[in-house]
């Protein structure tokens, strides 16, 4: 049966075209139930014995949820107890349209065989298809289609051919109108909440229910605490007229009463709008897309330097902001004021399930509790649970359901428990979830695209590649590295010149465009390195075996080979797919020892010495051009082989061989970037590092000025030159501290598509063009670059997505996001292992330096451990000594002592485990001694920035 719909449509050019849409209806779309013998189906999903212990439904039954139940109660549907569920095509389409995250979760459930979820294509079955009636809304039509399908199922399963007596279909809906019409039509229908509460054998399911509007009204108070959000229509009109600005809400980690909204302008320009105070934050949550209204200029403020955290026991909803929750007012210079505004509407919520811990209510037998997220930027959440005694002391996940204007905190529901707080596996799971790192096991669909073992290089492979197995190639990596991306060689040619080769694992040979393996790698974007653990971007068979350029095995590579003279001047460059056989897999220390040991003169050592000599010349030339040499402290843990706990912590020492490898990776990346841009000017995947705005350097200028040192930032070269000569007599560590501060001033390097941008410059490397080619095992960007280069040299064929600049740009956005979250996850892992390290160390006294000065705190760097800590000077007691902050310095005077940036101090370091969720490294001031000052616990963490040249 064929239904068709004809309509006319206006084109962009002003023409009119006639569109005919055909919709085919069939009689042979099966019901999916094994109880049915009428449908001649090859396989079934829904079971005959569909029994679950329910006080409402004592008979076997299938569940048929409507769209809103799937959208809002997906946590319930994911529970193992919920089985034998019919998901209509109408519901799938509406969920896909309204929420991509829920749609993905629904698809995952549908693929789980043990859940017995069946997709019924009701839109193409003749008896269940419904046409939209005149004047009927799309939503009402969909509700009617769901009721029609539920009625058909009920009648179909009650025919004489059905083998299960009493099998029924239960429609689940939270829409009162839909429920009433279903009851009038003789359907068996319940609200989702009443059905879940009827499952007497599984009371834990009640905690998974997202709150309905009735529940939300019941929880909130009568007092309005926040302004009403404007409707979306008014928000959109205001943005169009310029009355409101649209941007991403970013809450502060240090001050829960402050946030910033980043408003994207034309090109790369953006404006930051400051929000201060709960009413101006107006129920926005970190990463929401919001509409803000600028306040009059006389009400603009400067970013607060006060560190404030919402750590009270949970104030009542009725507490007024005027009494408790305002940022302290201070006099500020006009030049320090920034655009300031307030949230007037929410354009898009970016809520996700949050990890954290339950603060059990002090009221006996209360089911309402406060949940404190692990991420300090997320507000506490009210949840209702009957499992509080079980969940106390556990890490759990909670989802936000809504945030009424008369509730101090948002309302949410319990999702699942992750395990005991403080346990290593639990904390690792939390940091991966909190940083959105995909870490599930690779699916069978992904693994099916791996090569069959045993794998060998075939004669066909050899025909298409250059045979470089005879070259003295070696790799140099950190100790314990198994995913070896790169190897090098250097040899003297007959004409007296040198041949240098960078050989990169040919991952794109194994991962072909568009298959499940490729899609998974593209989604993950990068390998994530935690302390003692690695979350691979590609399956281990590739990352640690077939692609890894291990010694004494033949491997496929993509080689970049230069001919250069002894002055490191490049004469020729060529690229080729190759086969190599590495002669040695060395650590940086082993390679350094070979170079330094004059008694060694083998081919590998000679190659290393040649590479090292050239690398020094390349580095000198780069620095002369203005490349920055910044600084940061990166720590390394020595892990106990049995307990896997850190037993020693030390800052990493960088050797000449680190720099040697780095220089040739940079050279390869620049050479490849130029090649792929020359061939594909519109769709080359490149990497840029924007120059920081002048305001970023404020703290660097102030720090340098405090020691009578001049810093110039007109260009990267000017900054590099002034850093090189920045010295203070009797203070040898000054230059390192200055470079650490300079690192904090830098912008983030990002991937971009050449056809979507005009600024290619890499500020930190002082290079006009750059990309990533040298680490395809651990970075998906490099795989795309390999594919572009292969097409450019005729070694592989292209495909449509590779040449589509818009799709490349979308891919770059995901890669930038994954790269950023990977860095944050790594830092969180280092912070957790630092806490483990100090757990059994007692109290240590260490010297450090003041890195930043705040209004009520100093931030101290401990070079020995690469650790930063905030030492607070809160003066809540009226008798406490005076604390005075001078923004111009900046300086902080406590009693008679004034703290400046880079002052040397001595602190005690210990672990404060009084708050199991937010355990802290406690820092207390030992020297200088300030009488009468009680210094509370500080937050301490390993340095946020790491020294990594962008290679």
N, C-alpha and C positions, 0 to 999 in steps of 0.2 A: 504494500500500500504506500502511495506517495502523497505527501503533503507538500505544497509549495507556497511560497510567500513572495510577492512581487512588490518592489517599492523603487522610487527614484532617489538618487543621491547626487548632491552637488560636489563637483571636484574642486581642487585647489585653484585651478586655472579659471574657474567660473562656469565650466560646462556642466551638463546634466547627463547622468548615465542611469540606465535601468538595471536594477539588480534583482536577480531571481535566486531565491534560496530554496533548495529542495531538502525535504526531511523525510527519510524512509522509515516506515513502520513495519514491524515484523510480528509473526506469531511464534517464532521459535527461539525466543529469549527465555532461558530457563530460570526457574526459581532458586536453584542452588541447594535445595533441601534433600537430604538423603531419605527423608520420609515420603518423598513424592515419587510415584511411579508414572505419573501422567507425562511429565517432562522427560524427553528422551535425552538425558544429559550424560556425557562421558564421565564427569567427575562432579562431586558435590562438596560443599563447604560446610553448610549448616547441618548440625547433628540431629538425629531423631530424638535422642535423650537429652533435650535442652533444659535440664532441670537445675535450678538454683534455689536455695532455701529462702523463701520470701513470705512474709505474713500477708502480703496482698495477692500474690500469685502462687497458689499451691500446685499449679499444673505446669507441665513443660511449656516453654514459650520462647519465642524469638523477640528481640528488642529491635525497634525501628525508631531511631532518634531523628528529630528534625534538625535543621541547619544550626539553629541557635544552641541547641544542646551540644552538638559536636564542637561548635566554636568556643563555648564557655566551659564545657565540662570534659575537655579532652583528657585531663588528668585522671578522671574517673574511668573513662573508656579505655585508658591504657592499662588499668589494673588487671592482673591475671584472672581474677574472678569473673570479670565481665567478658562473656563469650556468646557465640551465636547471635550476632548482630547483623541486621540488614542495613547497609549503607546505600541509599538511593543515589542514582546519577545526579538528580536535582540537587541533593545535598552536597555531593562532591564538587559540583560546579560552583555552587554558592560559596563554599568554604574556600575553594581555590581563589575566587575573586576577592574575598574579604580578608583573608589572613594567610600569607605564605608560610609562616612557621607552623600554624595549626595544620595546614594542608600537608606539609611534609610529614608531620607526626601521624596524621591519618593514613597517609600512604604507607608509612612504616608498619602501622598496625595491620593494614590490609594484606601486607606481605607475610605476616606471622601466621603460619599454618595452624599453630596450636590455639590461636584466638578465635578461629572460625568466624571471621568477619567476611561478609559477602557483598560485593558491589552489584546491585541490580540496575541494569540500564533501562529504567522506567520510561525515559524519554523516547525510546525506540520500540517499546512493546505496545502493540495496538490498543490493548485494553487499558493501559495506564498512562498513555499520552494525553495531555490536556492542552487545549489552545487557550491563549489569553483572551478573555472576554473584553468587550468595549468598556472602557472606564475602570478596568481592574488593574491594580498596581502589580508590578513584577513580584513583589513580596507576597501579595495575596494569592497570585497565580501559583507561586511555588508552594505555599502552604496547602493550596487545594490539590496540587499534584501529589504532595506527600500523603494527604488523606486518601486520595483515590488509590495510590499504590498500596497503602496499608489495608484498605478494604479489599482490593484484589487479592492480596496475600492471604487474608483471613478466609475469603471464600475459596480460594484455590487449595489451601491446605485442609479444608473441611470437606473436600469432595470424597467420593467413595473410594478413589484410588489411593488416598493417603493412608500410609501404614501406621501412623502414630495417632492414637486416639487422644482427643483433648488437647492437641497441640495448638497454641494460639499465638497471635502476633500482638505485642504490646507497643503502642505508639508512645514515645516520650517527648513531651513538649513543655516548655515553661511559658508559652504564650497563652494567656487566658482565653482570648478569642478563638485561637486555633483549637484549644482543648474543648471549648464549648461546642464548636461545630462538629468536631470528631465524635463527641458523645451523642449529639443529635443524629449523627449518621450511623449510630450503633457500633462505633469502634471501641475497643478496649484501650483506654488512654489514661496516663498518669503524668503528673509533674515529675520531673527528673528527681527532685529532692525527696518527694514522698516515696518514690520507688526505691531509691538508694537506702533510705531510712528503714524500709521494710525488709532489707537483707539482714536478718537477725544474726546470721552466722558470721557476718563480716562488718562489725560496727566501725572498723577503721576506715571504711569507705566514706563515711560521713565527713571526715576531716578533709577529704579531697574535693568536696563540693565547693565550687566557686559561689560566693554569696549572691543571692538574688537581690533585687531591689528592695523587697520587703525586709530582708535581713539587714541590709545596709541602713535602712531607715530606723530599724530597731536599735542598732548599735550606736548611732550618732546622738548627739545632744540637741537641744532646741536652740542653743546659742550659735549664731553664725560667726565663724572664726575667719573665713576667707571671703574675698569678693567673688561674685558669680562669674563663671567663665562666659565670655560672649559666644553666641552661636556661630558656627563655621561660616555661614553666609555673610555675617557682619565682619568677621575676621578677614575673609577673602576680599571683601569690598574695601576694608581699611588698608590692607596691604597694597591693593591696586592703586588707591588714592595717595599712598605714602603716609597715612596717619599711623600705621603700625608697621613694625619690622618683623620679618620671619627669620628665625635662626635656631640653632641647636643649643639646648640648655645643658650647661656643664656645671655640675655642683662642685663646690670646693671640698678638697679632702681635709683642709685644716680648719675650716670655719663653716659649720652647718647652717649659719644664717646668711651665707653669701654664695652667689653663683655668677656665672658669666654666660651671656648668650652671644654666640658667634654668628654674625650676620654676613652672609656671603655677598660680596659686591660683584662688579663686572671683572672678568678675568680672574686674577689671583688675589684681588683685593678683598679685604674683609674688615668688618668693624666689630669691636668688642663692646657689649653693653653690660654694665655691672648691675646686679640686683642685690639689694641688702634688706634683710628683715623677712619674716615669714609671710607677711601679707603681700609683699612684692614678689616673693618666690611663688606664691599662690598655687601650691599643690603640684608644681611641675617636678618631675623626677629626672635624674641624670640621663641625658641622651634623648629626651623628648624633643620634638620639633614644636616650637611655641611661637606665639605672636606677642611681641612686647610693644609697649607704648613708652616713648621717652618722657622723662620728667622734665619740668622747666629747668633751665640751665643753672639757676641758683640752688637747685636741689641735687645737683650732681655731686658725687663723692669720689674719693680715691679708694683703690682696693685696700681692704683692711689688712693690717699686719698682725692683728690679734689672732692667736690660735684658740679656737673654741670648738669643743666637741660635745654632742648631745649625749651625755652619759648619765643623765638623771635616771631615777628609778621608774620614770614614765609618768609625766604630768597628766593631770586630768584634762579632758578636752576643753574645759572651761577656763583654763589659765590664759590670761590676757597677754598679748605680746608686749604691751606697755610695761607690764610688771616684770616679765622674765626674759623676753626673747628678742632683744634688739642688739644690734652691733654697737659697741660703745662709741659714743660721739667724740671726735677729736677735731681740733682745728687743723685745717689743711690748706696748703698753698694752692692758689688758683691753677698753677701749671700742672699740679698733680691730679686735678679732677678729671674724671673720665665720663663719657656718656653713661647716664644712669637711667634705669627704667623699671617697669613692672610688667609682670605677665598678665595679659588680658584674656588669653585664650590658648587652648591646646589644639594644635593642628594634627599631630600624630603622636600617639603614645608608643614608646619603644620599650615597653615592659617585657621582662623575661623572668623565668624562675630565679630567685636569688638564694644564695647559700648564706647560712648564718646559724644563730642559736636562739632558742626560746628562753625568754625571761619569764619564768613561771609566776603567775599572779600570787600575791600574798593572801588573797581572799580564798578561804578554804572551799574546796569543791567548785571553784569558778572554772568555767570552760573557756573564758576569754583571756588571752595572754598577749604580751608584746613580743614580737620577734625582732632581734637585732641583726641586720645584715652584716656580713663580713666586710663588705665594701662601705667605708664610712660615708661615701657620697650618696648612699641610698637611705631614705628615712626609715625609721622603725615602722613595723607593720602590725596591725591588730589581727590576730587569728583566733579562730574558735577551734578547739581540739579537746577531746576527752582522753588524749594519750599523754598529757603533760608530764606525768610522773615517769613515763617511759622515755620521753624525748628530752628530758632535762639532762644536760651534759653531752648531748649529741649534736653533731652538725646536721642540719636539716635543710630542705629546700622549700621555699614558700613563694607563691605567685600572688601578685596584687590583683584584686578584683575591681577596685574603684576607690575614689577619694572624695567623699562628700564634703561640701563647704563647711559643715558644722562638726567635722572630726579633725582633731589635732594630727592624727596619723591616718595613712591609707588603710583600707580593709583588705584582707587577703585570706588565703587558705593554704593548709599544709599540702605539700606535694609528695615528698618522700624523705626518708632518713638516709644519710650518707655514712654514718658510723660515729664512733666515739671521738669527741674533740681532742686534739693533741696527738692522735695516732697518725703515724707517718702516711699510711695509705689513704686515710680519710682526708688529711690536709692536702695531699697531692691531688686527690680528686677535686677538692674544693677549688684549688687554684686553677686547675684546668677548666672547670666549669665556669668560674668567675671571669676567666679571660677568653671564654668562647673558643677554646682550642679543641678541634675535632680529635678525639682520642679513642673512639670505639675501634674494635677489631675490624680489619678489612673484610668486607662481605665476600661471599662466594662469587658474586657477579664480578667483583674487582679481581679476585684471585684467578678467575677463569682466563684472564688475558695475560697471565704470566707465561713465559716460555716453559716448555716441557723439559724436565730433567731426565738424563744428563744433557746439558746444553754444550754445543761445540760451535766454533766458528766454521761455517761451511765454505766450500770452494766458491760459491756464488758471492758470499760476503767478501772474499779476498779479491774477486775480480773488480769490485766496485770501490776498493780502498787501496790506499798506499801502504805498503808493507814497511813498517818502521820498527820491526821487532829486534833488529840488530843494533839499534841505537842504545846508548847508555842512558836510559831514562830512569829517574828515581822520584819518589814522593817524599815530602817533608810535612809532617802534621803534628798536632798535639799528641801526647801520650794516650794510648787506648783508643785512638781513632780507627773505626772500622769502615766508615763510609768515605772512602778516599776519592774525592772528586778530581783532583788535579795531580799531574806529574810534570817534571821538567827535564830538559836536557840542554847541554851546551857542548859544542865541539868545534875544533878549528878546521876550516876548509882549506883546500889546496891553495887557494888564492890569498891566504893569509887572513881572510875575514873570519868572523865567527858565525856559526849557525846556532840559534837559540829556539827551542820549541817549548810551548806550553800545550800539554795534552790533557784534554778534559773528557771525562767519562761520557760516552755517547748514549745518554739515557733516552733520547728521542727515538733511537733505533728500537727500543723495547716498548715505548709508550706511544701508541699511534693515536692520531687526532680523533676525538669524539667517542672513543669507547669508554666503558665504565671505569677502567683504570685511569684514563686521562682525566675524566670528570672528577674523580675522587682527588687526584693530585691537584687539580685546578682549584677545587674547593678548599683543600687543606692549605695550599699556597706555600707552605714552608715546613721544614722539620723544626721541632721545638726541642731545645736542649735544656733539660732540668738537671739539678745536681744528682748525678748517679743514674739518670734515666733519659731516654731519648724517645720522642714521639715522632715516628717516621712519617714523611710525606708520601713515600712509596713503600710497598711491602719489602720486608727484610731480604728476600731472595735477590732483589735488585740492589737495595741500598748497601748491604754488607757483603754481597757476593758478586753477582754477574756484572754489575756496573762499577763496583769498587775496584780501583786500579791497584790491586795488591801486587806484591812482588812475585816474580817467577811464575806468573800465569799470563796467558794471552788474553788481552782485553780489547774491545772496540773503543775507539777514541775519536774525538773531533780535535784536530791539531791546528794550532796557529803557529806558523814558523817564520822567523825573521832571519834575514842575513844582515849583519851589522859589523861595523869596524870596532877597533879597540877603544874608540871614544864613545861608544854606545850610540852611534849615529845609524839610524835604520836605513838600509839601502834597498831592501826588498821585503815584501810581506806576502805570504800566501796562506790559504786555508785549505785543509783537506780532511776528508774522512780517512781514518787510518786504523791499523792494528798495531798495538805496542806490547812489549813484554818488559815491565818494570824490573830493574835490576836490584832495587833496594827500597824498602818502606821504612823511612827514618823518622824519628822525632826531631823536634827543633834542636834539642840538646845534643842528640847523636850527630846530627849534621854539623853543628857548631864544633863539636869535638874533632870531627874529621878535618874540617877546614883548618883548625888551629894546630893539629898534630902534624908537625913537619916530617915525621917518619913515614907518613902515609902518602902514597903517590899512585893509587889505583885509579881506574877510569872514573868511577863514581866520585871519588874525592876531587879529581881534576875538574870534572864537570861542575861540582859544587863551588869550587874556588873561582872558576870562570863566571858562574852565575852571580856569585857574591860581589865580585869586582865590578861587574856591569851594573848590578843593582844599586851600588853606592853612587855610581855616576848618574843613573836615572833619578835617584832620590834627590841628589843635589840639584839637578836640573828642575825637578818639580818644585822644590822649595824656592829656587830662584824665580820661578814663574809666579809664585804666590800661594802655593799649596800650604795648608795649615797643618801644623804639628800640635795637636791639642793633647790634653792629658786627662786621665781619670784612673781610678784605682780599681783593678779587677781582681777579685779574690778567687782562690782555688781551695777546695776542701780535700783533705785526705780522708777517705772513707774506710771505716772498719769493715773488713771482708765478711765478718759474720753478722754483726748487728746492723751494718749499713748506716751507722751513725757517724757523723763527722768527728774525727779525733784530732785533727789539726787544721788550722785556718791560716793561710798566708796570702799576701798579695803576689800576683803573678809577675815573674821577671821576664822581660822581653829581651831576646837575643838578636844578634845580627841576622840570624837565619829567619827569624820572624819577618824582619824587614825585607830580606831577600825574596821570600815567596810573595810577600805583599806587592812588591814592585812589579814583578812579572805578571801577577794577576791583574793589576791595574792596567798594565800595558796591553794585555790581551783584551781586556774589556773595552778599552778605548779604541783599539784597532778594529774590533768586531763592530762596535757602535758606528764607526764611520762607514764601514762596508755595508751594513744593513740599511743605513740611512741613505747612502748613495743609490742603492738598488730600490728601496721602498720608502720614498720620502714621506708618504702619507700614513704608513702603517707600521713603522719601526717601533719596537718597544724599547724605550730608553729610560734612563734614570737621571733625575736632576736634583740639585741641592740649592734651594733658593737662598739668596743673600738675606741675612737677617735685617729687619727694620732697625733703624737707629735706636729706637726705644729699648730694644732687647739688650743693648750694651750698657744701660744705666748703671747696673750693679758693678759691672767691670770698671767703668769710669770712676765710680766712687771708691772702689777698692784700690785702684791704682793711685788715685789722688791722695788717699790717706797715707801712702808711702812716698809721695812726691815723685811718682812715675807717670810718664805720659803714654797714653795708648791712642793710636790712630786707627780709625775704622773706615777710611775712605774706600778701601778696596781690601780684598783678601791679602794681597801682598803687603799693604800698609800695616794690617793687623799682625801678619806673620813677622814682619821686620821689627815692629815695636815690641812684640812678645819676646823676640830673640835677645833684645838688649835690656829687657826689664830685669834689673838686679837691685837688691838691697844689701848693703854691707852687713855682714854678721847674721844674715837670714837666708841661708842657702836654699831653703824649701819654698821661698817666696815665688820663684818663677813657676814651679809646679802648681802651686795653689792658684796662681793667676791663670794658668792654662786650664785648670779644672773649672774655674769660673767662666772662662771663655767658651768652654764646651757647653755650659748651660745656656749660653746666649744663642746657640745655633738653632736653625730651623731643622725640621725632619726632612731627610732625603726621601723622594717619592718616585714611583714608576709612573710613566705617562706614555701616551701614544703620540708619535711625532706629528700626525695630521691634526691633532686637537690642541696643539700648544705651539708657541713661538719662542719661548725662552728655554733653551736646552742646557744652559750653563750649570756646571757643578762647582759651586762656590768653594767647598772644602778642598777639592782636588785641583782647583784652578784649571779645569779642563772644559773646553767648549762643548764637548759631547761625551756621553758615558752611557754604559749599559751594564748588565750583569750576564756574563757568559760562563763563568768559571766554576759554578756550583750547582749543576742541574740535579744532583741527587737530593739536595736539600732545599732548592728554590725552584718554584714552577716558572718564574719569570725567565730563568736561564733556558728552560726547555723550549719556550716560545722563541727565544733568541736563537737557539740552535736550529729550530725549524726555518726561521727566516734566513739564516746564514746558509743552510743546506740548499734552499731554493735559489739563493743568490749565486751559488757556485755550481748549480746544476746537479747537486747530489741527491735531491729529493723533489717530490712534486708538491705543489701548493694545495690549499683547500680554501673554501670561501671565507670561513671565519678568520683565517689568518690575514686576509687582505681587507677585512671590514674594520675600519678605524673606530666605529662606534662600539662594536663588540670588544675590540681591544681595550678601549677606554673603560668599559664596565669591568673587564677582567683586571685592569690595573687598580681600580678602586678596591676590589676584593683583596688583591695582593698587598696593597698598602695597609689595609685593615688587619689582615692576618699577620703581616710582619710586625706591626705595632703591638698587637696583642701577644705575639710570641715574645717580644722583648719584655713586656710587663710580666708575663708568666715566669720568665727566667729570673727576673729580679725578685719576684715573690718567692720563688724556690730558694734563692740565695738567702733571702731574709729568714725563711723558715729554718734552713739548715744552720744559719748563724745563731738562732735561738737555741737549737739543739746543742750547738757547740758550747754555748755559755751556760747551758742548763746545769752541768755538773762542775763548773769551774769556780763557783763561789764568787767572791768579789775581787775584781782586778783593778789596779790603778794604772792608768795610761795617760800619756801626753797627747794632746790634740790641738787643733786650731779652730778658731771661730770662722765659720764659712759664711754665715748670714746673721744679721741682727734683726730681730722682730720687736714689736712693741712690748711684748711680755716674755720674750724668750731669746736665747741664742742657739744657733745650730752649729754643732761641733763636729769636726771631721777627725777621726782617729786613723792616721795613715797606716799604722801597723796592721789593722784589720779591714781597712777599706770601709769603715763603718761611719755612718752619720747619725747623730742623735740630737733631739731638741731638748734643751734644758730650760724649763719654765721658771719664771719669777712671778708667780701670782701673788697679789697683795690683797686677798679678800679680808684679812683681819685688819681692823682699823689701826691697830698698834704696829702693824708690819712696816718695815722700812720703805722708803720712797723709791719708786721705779720710774725713771724719766726716759722717754724715747725721743731722739732727735732724728727726724727723717732725712735731713740734709747729709748727715755723716756717712751712712747712718750709724748712730751710736746708741747704746743703752746704758744709762747710769743707774746703778743699784747701790744705794747708800752713797759712799764716797768713791766707789770704783766705777770707771767707765770702760765698757767693752767696745772694741772696734773690730772691724773685719780683719781677719788674719792674726788676731791676738793669740798668743800661746796660752793654753790652759791645761790643767790637770783634772781628770775626772775619775770617779770610780764607775766601773761597769759591772752590772749584774743582771740576771733575768728576773723580771717581775711577772710572776705567773698568777697574780691575784685575779685577773680577768682572763679566763681560759680561752675565750674567743680572740681577744686582742692582747695576747702576751706581748710584753715589751722588753726591750733591752733598756734597763734603767741606768740613766747617767746622772750622777750627782757631782756637783762642783767640789773639788778638793783645794785647788789653787787657781785664782786668788781666793783667800778666805774672806768672806763677807759676813761680819757679825750680825746675828739676828735674822738671817735669811733662811727660811725652810724651803728647800728645793724639791718639788714633787717629782714623781717619775716622769721620764721622758719617753718619747717615741724614738726608736733608733732603727735604722735599716741600712743595709749596704748601699753604697753610692748608686744613685738612680741612673747616672750615665756611665757607659763603659767605653773604654778606649778601643774603637774599632774603626779602622779606615774602611771606607765604603767599598769593599771588594767582593 
